[in-house]
Every structure is written in C-alpha cells, then in structure tokens.
Amino acid sequence: MTTFQDRIKETLARVDPRSAGNGPAAPFDQVLEEFVQTLVAEEPSVGAAIEKGHQPQMRSLVTWPRYRRDERAIMLTFWLHGTTMKVLNEKELAPFESPEAVRDYLVDFLENSAFPLILAEYETRCNEDLDGFLRTTSLREASPKDAMVVVSAADQKTIATAPAGTTINLHVEPQRVPGTAEYDASRKYAYLLSGGYGLRLIRHGLAGGKVHLSGEVMAPTETT
C-alpha cells in the first residue's frame, strides 16, 4: 500500500529540477548544453554557458564576446516546471512539453531573432583593441595609482586562451583618462586587468613608447 509519505517523495522526485541524472530536468538540460557546445564550437568569437539561477528551476543562456568575458549578457531564461520548460522571455509561448520542442525553438531562435546580429557584433568586438588597467593593489578594485593601457586584440586573445599559470609577454600602449594615473615605470603594478581576464605581473617597463609586460595568466576564480 502506497502511503502519503511515499506519494510525497515520488512527487518531489518527479518535479524537483535538482533531482540528479534521471529526473525530468535532465533531458531539457542536455538540450541546452548541446546547444551551447555546438554554438561555441561553430562560432569562434562567442563564449556561452548555461547558468543556473537563484531558483533551482531557472536556467539562463549567457553569451559574451569570447575574449571579453566581462561583457556577459543573458540571452534567454528558462523555467522548469514539472515535466515542462517555459521560456520566460516570451510569455505568450506555451510551456514546452518535450526536449524536442526546445530543440525546435532554439533552432528558430538562431534563425529568426536578433541573435545573428549579436553574433556579428561579438566578432567585431573580438577584433578590436580594448582598454586594460595596470592595478597596483587589487585585480578588481580600482586605485588612483592604477594606469590605463590599450591591449591589442591579438594580445587579448593570447591572454584569454592561455591556460592559467602560463607566462606571457606583451606590449601595450599607455593611455590616460580622468581617474587614472600616468604609467610610472618605477611603480609596482601587481596585475593587468583586461576584458575580465587577469595577468599577475612579474615585471614591466617602458621602451619605444610602449609598456612591456610579463606575467602569469590568472584562473577565472582568482580575484587578488
């Protein structure tokens, strides 16, 4: 005889997205992960991930120019409810009853939304030089002594694609805007921050009008 407690347990296992492996969320999650993996493999200028939100039922498709992870943006947000999945961005759409329906929606999203324009913008961004900062005390927190520099698109790609701990050398252009200090070769700079990526500096100097840097690529989780 099935007890009330048994029914509660069975229902929780069926509707709770945190249920591992064989729960109803798993097929939908697999579709989203396959979409991201294929997108990243086919579009070299795009970074993408499926992130879980503050509620266990929430999933978000997050994208960014591949070498500028500080420009992350949420493209789509999904909500799991029992054995269905809803796109919160499009309230008029009925919940998807199957993973195949989510596949169809994502293919249509690629073709009939503004997303292709975003992909083209990401490609442009990845081929542009960008501002970076030589930090004196903390990677994330600014200081009046920090110096602004311009990092070339090629050097930024090197920083973004090198494994953590790799030592790299690059030349950057000194830059000056209000709120930043002029580059000072005698000052101790601890980090280079550019595009959301960090380089722990080993040495720096000025030659030929450019700042020469040597440093170790930092892991995404490192903040100091």
FENGI-V331678 format. One line per field, one symbol per residue. phi: phi as a letter, one per 20 degrees, with the letter a starting at -180 (. if undefined). psi: psi as a letter, one per 30 degrees, with the letter a starting at -180 (. if undefined). Layout:
phi = ???
psi = ???
This chain:
phi = .eegfffffffffedefffemefffgffffffffffffgffedfeddbbddeefdfeeccedcaggdcfedfbeebcdcecmdccdeffcffffgfebgfffgfffffffecdeggffffffffffddfbfcceeecbfedfcgefdecddfgfffffffdffgnfeccbdcefcbcgncefgcfeeeeebddbmnddcefdbbadbmndeeccadfefgefcc
psi = kkleeeeeeeeeeefjffkldglffeeeeeeeeeeeeeeeefjfgkklljkkafkffkkkjkllkegifghkkkekklkkjcglkkjffiffklkkfleeeeeeeeeeeeegageeeeeeeeeeefgkllklkjkeekefklkffkkklkkleeeeeeeffklkfkklklklkklklkfllkkjffkjkelkkkggkkkjkelllkkgglkkkklkkllffkf.
